[in-house]
Amino acid sequence: MDTVKPTVQEDIASPKRTNELLKRHGLVLKKSLGQNFLVDPNILHKIVSAAGLDVSKGVLEIGPGIGALTQQLSKIAGKVVAIEIDQRLLPLLQETLSAYSHASVIHGDVLKVDLSPLFDEQFQGFEQVSVVANLPYYITTPIIMKLLEEKLPLENIVVMIQKEVADRMSAKPGGKEYGSLSIAVQYYCEPEIVTIVPRTVFIPQPNVDSAVIKLKVRQQPAVEVEDEAFFFDVVQASFVQRRKTIYNNLAARYFSKETKGQLEAILQGAGIEPSRRGETLSMQEYARLSRALSAALGKLENG
């Protein structure tokens, strides 16, 4: 794998170097921003390796912190653009990334940034672009769903997140972790847990363990649906009360007392037993169910 240029700086990912940088810049970490900085270079190398980068590829990083991951990405990728919400970190990042002219930092909130024009402007000429990040726990799901729903031209999303959330994203039908998040992520991506990360390798230590998950973005969604919004609405409705059957959850969401008698026939027509729970249905079954339900509800409205 080609590298961009050799580093001339000491690696940031160590307790000594991290504490030194924070102290010198007078920074106190903000719990409200989910600031937990990784100090294990082995984990960083696993993250970077999973992304499959080289000089022909670009990287968007979200929440670079003090630049430990950014530094490693900049050694390999052709261009690195990082979005950082905490303005206090910008001078520190300017220092830690000074050896890498192809790495830049944008001050902003990724949930408010219009990413499509950013991609057009920043990554023109690059064959592939991946998102690689250590995401704050409290906004993991909104960030990942924004990346996927905006249908950005992404190759991979490789992120470190709370282990429990990674388990849910990669879960298969039938288990307690499987739910609407599993289906939403797997509709757009092929998930793979790369490694488990203990809480002890962060400053400060979080309360839970983490995991690195790789989401390989599909060229086409996993299933074909006529109406994406309705498909995801059906999925959400099916998990509103996990203990209830698919029949009861869907009846409460879409039918009145007078019309819910038709739901049993709709479910059976889609090959789904009304007594099943939402967590037992595959994505293919949800696609089939959403088509059948949409057609039936359309007839009810028109007639």
C-alpha positions as CSV (number, residue, x, y, z in Angstrom):
1,M,0.0,0.0,0.0
2,D,1.4,3.4,-1.0
3,T,1.8,6.0,1.7
4,V,1.5,9.8,1.2
5,K,4.6,10.9,3.1
6,P,6.6,9.7,6.2
7,T,5.6,11.3,9.5
8,V,8.0,13.6,11.1
9,Q,6.0,13.9,14.3
10,E,5.7,11.8,17.4
11,D,2.5,9.7,17.3
12,I,-0.2,11.3,19.4
13,A,-1.8,8.0,20.6
14,S,-0.2,7.6,23.9
15,P,-1.3,8.7,27.4
16,K,1.9,10.8,27.8
17,R,1.6,12.6,24.5
18,T,-2.2,13.1,24.8
19,N,-2.0,14.6,28.3
20,E,1.0,16.8,27.3
21,L,-1.0,18.3,24.4
22,L,-4.1,18.9,26.4
23,K,-2.1,20.5,29.2
24,R,-0.1,22.7,26.9
25,H,-3.2,24.0,25.2
26,G,-5.1,24.4,28.5
27,L,-7.9,22.1,27.5
28,V,-10.4,20.4,29.8
29,L,-12.4,17.7,28.0
30,K,-16.1,18.3,27.6
31,K,-18.3,15.3,28.7
32,S,-21.2,17.0,26.8
33,L,-19.3,16.4,23.5
34,G,-18.5,12.8,24.3
35,Q,-14.7,13.5,24.2
36,N,-12.9,10.3,25.0
37,F,-9.5,10.2,23.3
38,L,-7.9,6.9,22.2
39,V,-4.4,6.2,23.4
40,D,-3.7,2.8,22.0
41,P,-1.9,2.9,18.6
42,N,-2.7,-0.8,17.9
43,I,-6.4,0.0,17.8
44,L,-5.8,3.0,15.5
45,H,-3.9,0.8,13.1
46,K,-6.8,-1.7,13.0
47,I,-9.2,1.1,12.3
48,V,-7.1,2.5,9.4
49,S,-6.4,-1.0,8.0
50,A,-10.1,-1.9,7.9
51,A,-10.8,1.1,5.8
52,G,-8.6,-0.2,2.9
53,L,-7.0,3.2,2.1
54,D,-4.3,4.3,-0.3
55,V,-3.2,7.5,-2.0
56,S,-6.0,7.3,-4.6
57,K,-8.7,7.4,-1.8
58,G,-10.1,10.2,0.4
59,V,-11.3,10.1,4.0
60,L,-13.9,12.1,5.9
61,E,-13.3,12.0,9.6
62,I,-15.9,13.2,12.1
63,G,-14.7,14.5,15.5
64,P,-10.9,14.3,15.1
65,G,-10.3,15.4,18.7
66,I,-6.6,16.1,19.0
67,G,-5.8,14.3,15.8
68,A,-4.5,10.8,16.9
69,L,-6.6,9.0,14.2
70,T,-6.3,11.9,11.7
71,Q,-2.5,11.5,11.9
72,Q,-2.6,7.8,11.0
73,L,-5.1,8.4,8.2
74,S,-2.9,11.1,6.8
75,K,0.0,8.7,6.5
76,I,-1.9,6.6,4.0
77,A,-4.9,8.4,2.4
78,G,-4.6,10.8,-0.5
79,K,-6.8,13.4,1.3
80,V,-8.2,13.7,4.8
81,V,-10.9,16.2,5.7
82,A,-12.0,16.3,9.3
83,I,-15.1,18.0,10.8
84,E,-14.6,19.2,14.4
85,I,-17.4,20.8,16.4
86,D,-15.2,22.1,19.3
87,Q,-13.5,25.3,18.3
88,R,-11.0,25.0,21.2
89,L,-9.4,22.1,19.4
90,L,-8.6,23.9,16.1
91,P,-5.2,25.4,17.1
92,L,-4.1,22.1,18.6
93,L,-5.1,20.2,15.4
94,Q,-3.3,22.8,13.3
95,E,-0.2,21.9,15.3
96,T,-0.6,18.1,15.3
97,L,-1.4,17.9,11.6
98,S,1.2,20.4,10.4
99,A,3.3,17.7,8.6
100,Y,0.3,16.8,6.4
101,S,-0.6,19.4,3.7
102,H,-3.3,17.1,2.4
103,A,-5.2,17.0,5.8
104,S,-7.6,19.8,6.6
105,V,-10.1,20.6,9.4
106,I,-13.5,22.1,9.0
107,H,-15.1,23.7,12.0
108,G,-18.8,22.6,12.2
109,D,-21.5,20.2,13.4
110,V,-21.6,17.3,11.1
111,L,-25.4,16.9,11.7
112,K,-25.8,20.5,10.3
113,V,-23.3,20.4,7.5
114,D,-24.6,19.8,4.0
115,L,-22.3,16.9,3.0
116,S,-23.1,16.5,-0.7
117,P,-21.5,19.8,-1.8
118,L,-18.6,19.2,0.7
119,F,-17.9,15.9,-1.0
120,D,-18.1,17.5,-4.5
121,E,-15.7,20.3,-3.4
122,Q,-13.2,18.4,-1.3
123,F,-12.9,15.0,-2.9
124,Q,-13.0,15.8,-6.6
125,G,-10.8,13.4,-8.5
126,F,-10.7,10.7,-5.8
127,E,-11.7,7.2,-6.8
128,Q,-13.3,6.3,-3.4
129,V,-14.1,8.1,-0.2
130,S,-14.7,6.5,3.2
131,V,-15.8,7.9,6.6
132,V,-13.4,6.8,9.4
133,A,-14.0,8.1,12.9
134,N,-14.2,7.6,16.6
135,L,-17.8,8.8,17.1
136,P,-19.2,10.3,20.2
137,Y,-21.6,7.8,21.7
138,Y,-24.5,10.2,22.2
139,I,-24.9,10.9,18.5
140,T,-23.7,7.8,16.9
141,T,-27.0,6.7,15.3
142,P,-28.0,10.1,13.9
143,I,-24.6,10.6,12.3
144,I,-24.5,7.2,10.6
145,M,-28.1,7.5,9.4
146,K,-27.4,10.9,8.0
147,L,-24.4,9.5,6.1
148,L,-26.5,6.7,4.7
149,E,-29.8,8.5,4.0
150,E,-28.0,11.3,2.1
151,K,-26.7,8.6,-0.3
152,L,-23.2,9.9,-0.3
153,P,-20.7,8.3,-2.6
154,L,-19.0,6.2,0.1
155,E,-17.0,3.0,-0.1
156,N,-16.8,2.2,3.6
157,I,-17.8,3.6,7.0
158,V,-15.4,2.5,9.6
159,V,-16.2,3.8,13.1
160,M,-15.5,3.1,16.7
161,I,-18.8,3.2,18.6
162,Q,-20.4,1.8,21.7
163,K,-20.2,-2.1,21.6
164,E,-23.9,-2.4,22.3
165,V,-24.8,-0.3,19.3
166,A,-22.3,-2.2,17.1
167,D,-24.0,-5.4,18.1
168,R,-27.4,-4.0,17.2
169,M,-26.2,-2.8,13.8
170,S,-24.8,-6.2,12.9
171,A,-27.5,-8.3,14.5
172,K,-29.4,-11.1,12.6
173,P,-33.1,-11.8,12.9
174,G,-34.3,-13.6,16.0
175,G,-32.1,-12.1,18.7
176,K,-32.8,-9.4,21.2
177,E,-30.2,-7.0,19.5
178,Y,-32.1,-7.2,16.2
179,G,-34.4,-4.3,15.6
180,S,-35.1,-1.3,13.3
181,L,-31.5,0.0,13.5
182,S,-30.2,-3.4,12.3
183,I,-32.5,-3.3,9.3
184,A,-31.8,0.4,8.5
185,V,-28.0,-0.1,8.6
186,Q,-28.1,-3.5,6.7
187,Y,-30.4,-2.1,4.0
188,Y,-27.6,0.3,3.0
189,C,-24.5,-1.7,4.2
190,E,-22.8,-4.9,4.9
191,P,-21.7,-4.7,8.6
192,E,-18.7,-6.4,10.1
193,I,-17.3,-6.0,13.6
194,V,-13.6,-5.5,13.3
195,T,-12.5,-5.6,16.9
196,I,-13.7,-5.0,20.5
197,V,-12.1,-2.1,22.3
198,P,-11.9,-2.0,26.1
199,R,-12.7,1.1,27.9
200,T,-9.2,1.2,29.5
201,V,-7.6,2.6,26.3
202,F,-9.3,6.0,26.4
203,I,-8.6,9.2,28.2
204,P,-10.8,9.7,30.1
205,Q,-12.3,6.2,30.4
206,P,-15.9,5.8,29.3
207,N,-18.3,3.7,31.2
208,V,-18.7,1.0,28.5
209,D,-16.6,-0.9,26.1
210,S,-16.5,0.0,22.4
211,A,-16.2,-1.8,19.1
212,V,-14.9,-0.9,15.7
213,I,-17.4,-1.7,13.0
214,K,-16.9,-1.6,9.3
215,L,-20.0,-0.8,7.1
216,K,-19.3,-1.6,3.5
217,V,-21.7,0.6,1.6
218,R,-23.8,-1.4,-0.9
219,Q,-24.0,-0.3,-4.5
220,Q,-27.8,-1.1,-4.4
221,P,-30.0,-1.5,-1.3
222,A,-30.2,-5.1,0.1
223,V,-33.9,-5.4,-0.9
224,E,-36.0,-3.7,-3.6
225,V,-38.8,-1.5,-2.2
226,E,-41.3,0.7,-4.0
227,D,-41.4,3.4,-1.2
228,E,-38.4,3.6,1.1
229,A,-40.1,5.9,3.6
230,F,-43.1,3.6,4.0
231,F,-40.8,0.5,4.2
232,F,-38.9,2.1,7.1
233,D,-42.2,3.2,8.7
234,V,-43.4,-0.4,8.7
235,V,-40.2,-1.5,10.2
236,Q,-40.4,1.1,13.0
237,A,-44.0,0.3,13.7
238,S,-43.2,-3.4,14.0
239,F,-40.8,-2.7,16.9
240,V,-42.9,-0.1,18.8
241,Q,-43.6,-2.7,21.5
242,R,-41.2,-5.7,21.1
243,R,-43.3,-8.0,23.2
244,K,-46.4,-7.6,20.9
245,T,-47.0,-9.6,17.8
246,I,-46.5,-8.1,14.3
247,Y,-50.3,-8.1,14.0
248,N,-50.9,-6.0,17.1
249,N,-48.2,-3.5,16.3
250,L,-49.3,-2.9,12.7
251,A,-53.0,-2.8,13.7
252,A,-52.3,0.0,16.2
253,R,-50.3,1.9,13.6
254,Y,-52.3,1.6,10.4
255,F,-55.8,0.3,11.0
256,S,-59.0,1.4,12.8
257,K,-61.2,-1.0,14.8
258,E,-63.4,-1.3,11.7
259,T,-60.6,-2.2,9.2
260,K,-58.0,-4.1,11.3
261,G,-59.8,-7.4,10.5
262,Q,-58.2,-7.2,7.0
263,L,-54.7,-7.2,8.5
264,E,-54.6,-11.0,9.1
265,A,-55.3,-11.7,5.5
266,I,-52.7,-9.1,4.4
267,L,-50.0,-10.7,6.6
268,Q,-50.8,-14.3,5.5
269,G,-50.9,-13.1,1.8
270,A,-47.3,-11.9,2.4
271,G,-46.3,-15.2,3.8
272,I,-46.1,-14.0,7.4
273,E,-47.9,-15.5,10.4
274,P,-49.8,-12.8,12.3
275,S,-48.5,-14.3,15.6
276,R,-44.9,-13.6,14.9
277,R,-42.9,-10.8,16.5
278,G,-41.1,-8.1,14.6
279,E,-37.7,-9.4,15.6
280,T,-38.2,-12.7,13.8
281,L,-38.8,-11.1,10.3
282,S,-36.0,-10.8,7.8
283,M,-35.4,-7.7,5.7
284,Q,-36.8,-9.6,2.7
285,E,-40.0,-10.3,4.6
286,Y,-40.3,-6.7,5.6
287,A,-39.9,-5.6,2.0
288,R,-42.7,-8.1,1.0
289,L,-44.8,-6.9,3.9
290,S,-44.4,-3.2,3.1
291,R,-45.5,-3.8,-0.6
292,A,-48.6,-5.8,0.5
293,L,-49.5,-3.3,3.2
294,S,-49.1,-0.3,0.9
295,A,-51.3,-1.8,-1.7
296,A,-54.0,-2.8,0.8
297,L,-54.0,0.6,2.5
298,G,-54.2,2.3,-0.9
299,K,-57.4,0.3,-1.6
300,L,-58.9,1.2,1.7
301,E,-58.2,4.9,1.1
302,N,-59.8,4.8,-2.3
303,G,-62.7,2.8,-1.5
